[in-house]
């Protein structure tokens, strides 16, 4: 058991010039650090506590303080502890030391901050644009408070600076950004020797939607509606992370009944997505019959969602302070019977697929992502667990009612398509079990409490284990109970780069299979 007071004393004695050090919530330490001390603090947290920055947030706080603010949220690897370090960045000298050579994910956050806020991470090894493509105006930073919409966008036709692989017999294959299916755009550039892929570079962000800008000035209720639409297949996950941030800001505890209902909604979302993905992976091996049954079962879950909440994707099921609806006795009975029937049917589909040697031959040793690479790239969620990383927010940082319903966390070491499929299979079974256990605790009691007015200038985060992996929302409150800043991290932001490594040494026809085994969200990434 880690003692926050002990950690705080160690930080105070570390000669890092820290100020405003305080303990918040049962597992959170907040502090202010001079910007030049950021690398020293990060190194200390890494070396002493195996902590790493999982979220870096920039805020335009010039109106109140005359400077920008950076927030670094460090997650401890082996304890339910977070350190939130804030650093002021002068408006007349908008630079800060880069952590890109220490953590890969930090490099991506810093590129994003450079694009959206114009803050410069010093000595960053690769400051190519990330969320903003080259036709956005030079010097245009959309998340600054005083930035007006650009009058026009001009694409001068200059090619994107992809890294080139050259050598005898090496050629390129380009896929996208427009695809044959009804999916969002992404460009994949393969360097190939024969049929073997020796390099893949992915380019996303073709539809930067300005989601975080849309949150500015919105009311909390409007914010929930926007959060639900960040990535449609994760409506509950994003709404729940956003609401948890609001509740932390307001120091509001939700009713126990609502906590169990939140588990049910989140696990129903996990269930229908995992079932669909198992079928889709089988399709890409040529075993389409499994997908036909999986899509039938997915449809049954979606219809159950609609019967319980009025929406197939469970929108409106999670609200600030609790949940939007309760379950009557007949709905509880319906849910029990439906989930039991679906998971039994799903087990039969899985058994048929895994007894097919043609399916297994395509799954094993395809798209391997080893544990070291996954750790170094800060891969999260089901992709991490398929590569031997034993982490799950539901267990490691319990929320909703997961402290009373600790989940079994399946972990596989193979790191291939088979392992990613098996994580889904085991998690679908566990989701069904969690739903049944949570139903035992649901009753006619209170399901929501009014959200108090948010304290102006305060910020807090919500963290949820969605079906892809951990979803983070940082929420800062503005005037008149509005939102000043919302920063979102979908697990796809962390995991898209790992696809470039998992596909190496595979053949080109295996890319759809490997890509599907990750099934990352364009929408969740291209905010």
N, C-alpha and C positions, 0 to 999 in steps of 0.2 A: 504494500500500500504506500503510494507516494504522498508525502506531506507537502502541501502547497507552501506552508510557512517556511519549511526547511529550504525549498527551492528558492523562495523569495529572499531568504537570508543569504544564500549562496550567490544569487545574482547581485545583491546589494554589495557584497564583499569582493566582487570580481573586477573592480576598477574599470568599469565600462562607462562611467559618467551617466548612469541611469537616473531618471527622475520620475515622479508621479507614479511610483510603483504601488499597486494595490491589488488585492485579491477580489475576484468577482466570480459569482456563481460557485459551485463546489469545485470546479476544475479549471479555473481561468485566472491567469495572472496578466495584468496590464501594466505597461510601462512606456515611458518616452525615452528615446535614445537619440543623441546627436547623429546627424546623417553620416558623418565621417566614421562613426563607431559601428555602423551597421554590419560590416564584414566581421568585426571582432565579436559582436554579440552573436551573430549567426554561427560563427565558428565555435564559440563557447557552448551554445545550446546543442550543437551537433556533437561535440566531443564529450560533454558531460552527461547529456540526457538522450542522445540519439534522436534529436528533434530535427525536423526539416520544414521549410516553408511550404505549406500546401495551398496558401492563398495570399496573393499580394494585391492590395487595393490602393488605387489612387483616388484622391478626392480634391476637388477644387474648392478649397476653403479660404480663398483670398479675400472674399467679402468680409469675413469676420475676423481674420487673423493676419491677412497680408501675405500668406504663404499657401502653397499646396501641402497636402498631407499624404504620406504613404503609411499604410498599415500592413504589417507582416504578421500573418497568423502561423505560428509554428505548432505543429502537432508532434507530441511525444510518441515514439514508436511503441514503447512497452507500458504505457500508462495512460489513463484517461485525464490528460493534462494538455492545456493549450496556453501558449504565451502569445499575447498580442502586443507587438511593439509598434509604436507610432513615431514617425520622424517628420519634422518640418522641412519643407523644401522651399527656399526663398524664391519668390516670383521673379526677382531680377537676376537670379542665378539658378535656373531650374535643372540642376544636375544632382545625381546621387551615385554612389559607388555600386557597381554591378556585382551580383552574386551568380552570374551566368556560368562561370567556370567551376562553381561549386555544386550547383544543382541545375539539371537540364530544364526542369519546369520553371525555375526562376528566370531563365533566359527567355522563355516564351511570354511570361507575364511582363517582363521588362520591355520586350518588343511591342507588346500590346499597349503598355503605358506610354511608350514613346510615340506611337501612332495617334492615340486617342487624346493624350494630354500635352504632348510636346515636351515632356520631361526626358532628360538625356541620361541613360545609364552609362557611366564612364567606363571605358575599356571593355565594353560589350563586344564579343567576337563576331557577331553577325546581326547588324541592325537593319537588315532588309525588312521591308514592310511586312506586317502580318495581317491584321484585320482589314487594313485599307489597301486596296489595289492601286496600281501606279497611276490610274487615271483620276484618282482623287487629287484635288489641288495641293500643290506643295505648300507646306506650312499650315495646312488646315487640320485642326485638332477638335473633333466634334464634341468631346465631353468637357471642354472648357465651358464655363457658365456664360461667357460673353461671346461665344462663337455663334454666328448666324449661319443659316443654311447656305451652301455655295450656290452661286448663280448658275453655273454650268459645269459639266464634267467633260473633259477633253481627253480622248485616248489618242496619243500621238503615234501609236503603232509600234512603239519600241517593244521588243520581246522581253518577257520576264527573265531575269537572270538565273535560269536554272543552272545547276551544276552539271557539267558535261563529263561523261566518261568516255575516254577515247582509247583506241587500241585496235589491233587487227581483228576483224570479224565482229566488232562491237557495233550494234545498231540500236536505234531507239524505236519504241512503240508508244504512241500517245493514246490515252483513253480519256474522253470527256473534254471539256466540262459538261457538255450535254450528253445524257445517257439515254439508253433505249427504254428503260423503265421510268415509272413515275416517281423519281427521286430528285433530290436537290442537286445542284451542280458541284462537281469536284473534278479536278484535273489530275491524272496520274501519268507520270512519265517514266517508262521503264527503259533501263539500259540492259540489253540482252546479248548473251553469247550463245548462239544457237537458239535453244528454247529456254535456257537457264537465265533467270533474273539475277543480275549482279548489282543492280542499284534501282531503287524506286524513290522518286521524289513526288510528294503529293502537294497540291496547291488547292487550298480551300478558300473560304471567305468571298465567294462570288456574289453572295446575297447578304452582305452585312446589313442588317435590318434596323440597327440603332435601338435595340431592345432596352439597353440600359439607359439611353436617353429618354425613352418613353416613360420610364419609371419616374423621372424627375418631376416633382410637383404633383404627382398622383396621390390620391387618398389610399389608405391601406386596403380598402375593399376593392378599389380599382387595381391596385397592385397584385392582389390575389388572382384576379381574372387574367392579368398579363402573364403572371408566373405560370399559370396553367397552360399557356399557349407557347411557351418557350420551345418545348419539344413535345409534340402531341402524345407520344407514347409514354411520356413521363409526367403526365398532368398532376398526379398525386404527389410524386416525388418533389417536383419543383414548388408546388403550392405549399407542401408541408415544410420544406426548408425555409421558404419565405415567411410562413406564419410562425415558425419557431423563432426566427430572428425578431419578428415583431413582439412576440410574447416575452422574449428575453429583454428587449428594450423596455417593455412596460412592466417587467417583473411580475408577470401574470402566470399563475399555475392553472392549467386546464383541468376540467373534471376528470376523475378516474374513468368514468364511462367513455368519455371522448378519447382518452388515451388508447383504450382497447379498440374502439371503432377505427381510429387512425391506423392501427396495425392491420385490421381487416382490409381497409381500402388499399393500403400500400402493398399488401401481399396479393390481393386480387390483381393489381397492376403487374406485379412480378410474375404471377402465374400465367396470365394471358400472353405476356411478351416472351417468356421462356418457352412456352409450348409452341408459339409461332416460329421462334428461331430454330428450335430442334427440327421442325418440319422443313424450314427453308434450307438449313444445312444439308439435310437429306436430299432435297431437290438438286442441289449443286453437285451431289455425287451421282445423279441420274436416277435416284430412287424416289420418284415423284409421288408414289402412292402414300408414303409416310406424310408428305406435306399435305395431301388432300385430307387425311384424317386430322392432322394437326390444325389445319385451318377450320375444320368443322368444330373441333374442341375449343379453339380460340373464340369462335363465334358464340359458343355456349356461354363462355365466361363473360363476353361483352354483353350478351342479353341478360345475364344475371346482374351485371353492373347496372344496367338500365332499370331493372326491376327494383333494385335496392336504393338507388340514388337518383334515378331519372335521367342519367347520362351514361352512354356506353363507355366513355373514357373517364368516368368518375369526376367530371368537372362539377364544382359546387359541393363536393363531398367534404372538403377541408376548408374551414373558415378560421379567421383569427379568433383565438379563444377556445377553439374546439372543433366541432364538426357540424355540417349542415343538416344532418338528418340522423335519426335513430333507427333501430330495427325493431319491428314488431315481432311477436312470438312466431307468427306464420312465416315471416321473412327469415328469421333465424333457422327455422326448420327447412325452408326452401334452400338456403345457403348450404346448410350441412349436407343435404341430400345431393345437391347439384355438384358441389366440390368433390364429394366422395365418389360420385359416378364419373366425373371428368378425370380425376387422377387415376382411377382404376383403368379407364379406357386409355389414358396416356401411357400408363405402364405397358399395356399391351402393344401399343404402337412402337414404343422404345424397344421392347423385346424383339419385335419383328425386324426392326432396322438393324439392331446390333447383332442379330444372328445372320445377317447377310454379309458374306465375305467381300462382295464388291464394295459395299458401303465402308466396311472397316478398312479395306486396303486404301481407300481415298482419305480416310480420316487420320490414320496413324502416321506420324512423322511428317505431316504436312503443316506448313506454316508454324514452325517451331519458334517460340520466343522463350529463351532460357531465363532462369531466375535472376542471374546477375544483370542481364540487360534490362529486364523488367524493373528491378530495384533501382538501377541507375537512372532510368527514364521516369521513375515515379509512376509507373503504371498502376491503375487502381481497379477495384471492383472484380467482376467475374474474370476478366482477362488476367488480373494479377493472381487470383486464386488458382487459375489453371496453370500458372507458372510457379507454383510453390510458395506464394506469399500468403501467409495466414492472417488476413485482415478483413474485418467486416464491422462497419460502424454500428450496426445494431447490437453487436456484442461488446465492442471495444469502447464505444461512447454511447451508451443506451439512451434512447429517446422514446417518446410515446410510452407504450407499456412494455417495451422490450426488456427492461430490467427484470420484470416478473415473468417474461416469456423468452428466455435466452435461446437464440436459434442455434441449431447445429450448423457449423460452417464447413462445407466440403472444400477440400484443398487437394489439388492434383499437381504432380511435379513434372509431368511430361511437356507441358507448354505448347502442345500442338492442337490441331482442330478437334481431335478426339477429346482432349482434356477440356477444351472450352465447351464442347457439347455436353460432356458429363457433369461439369459444374452446373449447367443449366438444368439438366435432368434432376440432379440431387436438390437443387434449390427450388425447383417446381414442387417436388415432393414435400420439402420442408415448408414451403409457402402454404400448401394445403393443410399441413399439420398445425401451423401457427394460426391459420384462420379458424380451424376447429377449436383450438385451445382458447383463442380470444373470444369466440362465441359463448364459451362457458361463463364469461365475466360480464357480458353485455346485458343491461337491464333497462328499466324505464326511467332511470335517473337523469340528472342534468347532463347536457351534452355540449354546452358552450357558455362562456362567460363574456361579458362586455369587455372590449379592449379599451383600457384607459388611454388618455391622450399621451402621445409619445413625447418624451423629453427632448426639447430642441437641442440639436447638436450632438446627441448621443448616438452611438452605433453599437451593433451587436450582430452576431452571426447565427445562422441555423445550419445544421449539418444532418443529412439524411442519407441512408444507404438505399438509393434507388436500385432498380433492377440491373442497370449497367454498372453502378458503383456509386461512390459518394457524391452527393450534390451539395454545394455550398451556396449560401446566399448571405452577403453582408448588406445590412440595411442601416443607413444613417437617416435620422429624422430631421425634417426641416420645420419651417414656421407653419403655424395653423394646422398641426397634425397632418402634415404632408410628408412625402418622401424626398429627401435631398439627394440621396445616392443609393443605388442598389447595384452591387457587383455580384455576378453570377458565375459559378464555375460548374459546368456540366462535366461528368466523367469523360466525355468524348474529347474535351480540351486536352486532358492529360494523355489519352490513349491513342489519338490519331497518329502521332509520330511513330508509335511502336509498330504500326502496321508496316512501315517501311523496312523494318528489321525482320519481322516475322516472315516476310515474303522472300527474303534473300535465299538463293540456292534452290528455289522452287521453280517449276516451269510456268510459263505464262498462262496456260489453261487452268492452273490451280488458283489464280488470283481471285476469281469470284467466290470460290469456296473459302479461302482464307479471309477475304474481306467480310463475307457473311458471318464467319465465326466470331469476328469482333462486333459486327453490326453497330457501328458507331453512328452518332447523330450528326448530320450536317447542320440541322437547325440549332441544336444545342451548342455547337461549336461556333457557328457563324452568327453571333449575336448582333 
